[in-house]
Amino acid sequence: MFGRKHRDYSPDEWEPVVRSSVCTGEKVAGFRNTHTGIFEDVMLIRAPSDLEEFRKAYRISADTKIPTIY
């Protein structure tokens, strides 16, 4: 499940988001389809460095805000 590459990240179809569990606080970075709202997880976020690794892997600029969904 985690550690896989998203098939084809297209900013027109997919937006980067972090999904956070209300109960446990666990955070998962992935992409949400802008048309259907379906979330595909990519990697577990344990530290801020993991989020930076996610940004680098998918070439997401530092000034792009990644929203958190619950």
C-alpha positions in Angstrom: 0.0 0.0 0.0 2.6 2.6 1.1 5.7 3.4 -0.8 4.3 3.0 -4.3 4.3 5.6 -6.9 1.1 7.2 -8.1 0.5 6.0 -11.6 0.2 9.3 -13.4 0.1 12.5 -11.3 -1.6 15.1 -13.4 -2.3 18.4 -11.6 -5.4 18.8 -13.7 -6.9 15.6 -12.3 -5.2 15.0 -9.0 -4.3 17.3 -6.1 -1.8 16.5 -3.4 -3.4 16.1 0.1 -2.6 14.8 3.5 -5.3 12.6 5.1 -5.2 12.6 8.9 -7.1 10.2 11.2 -9.2 12.0 13.8 -8.8 9.1 16.3 -5.1 8.2 16.0 -3.6 11.3 14.3 -1.9 9.1 11.7 -1.1 11.0 8.5 -0.9 9.7 5.0 0.1 11.7 1.9 -1.5 11.0 -1.4 -3.7 12.4 -4.1 -7.4 13.3 -4.3 -9.1 13.2 -7.7 -10.5 16.6 -8.3 -13.5 15.2 -10.2 -14.6 12.3 -8.1 -13.0 13.1 -4.7 -11.4 9.6 -4.5 -8.2 9.5 -2.4 -5.2 7.4 -3.3 -2.6 7.0 -0.6 1.1 7.1 -1.4 3.1 7.2 1.8 2.9 7.4 5.5 3.9 10.7 7.1 5.7 10.2 10.4 7.9 13.4 10.4 8.1 16.7 8.5 11.0 15.2 6.5 8.6 12.6 5.1 6.4 15.3 3.7 9.4 16.9 2.1 10.3 13.6 0.5 6.8 13.3 -0.9 7.1 16.8 -2.4 10.5 15.9 -4.0 9.2 12.6 -5.4 6.3 14.3 -7.2 8.0 17.6 -7.9 5.5 19.6 -5.8 6.9 23.0 -5.1 7.5 24.3 -1.6 5.0 27.2 -2.1 2.2 24.8 -3.1 -0.1 24.4 -0.1 -1.0 20.7 0.6 -4.3 20.7 2.5 -5.1 18.2 5.3 -8.4 16.3 5.1 -10.0 14.3 7.9 
